Amino acid sequence: MLQNAKALVTSKTFLLAVAQAVLAVIVIFSSAFPDAGWLLLAKSVVDVILRVYTSQPISGIVNTN
């Protein structure tokens, strides 16, 4: 495991996925386009899964090595 690993709930990626999920639920139940909400909710689930299984940090936007 990584030495400087942080808790999932402190991850910005995770927090963004949670915010997306909350927005998705609002869209599902209060708009004329619930399918868009379901897609957003599915994306949030995928984001959380990817975050959980990410074990290697990035070294930058573009690798210059």
Secondary structure by P-SEA (a helix, b strand, c coil): cccccccccccaaaaaaaaaaaaaaaaacccccaaaaaaaaaaaaaaaaaaaacccccccccccc
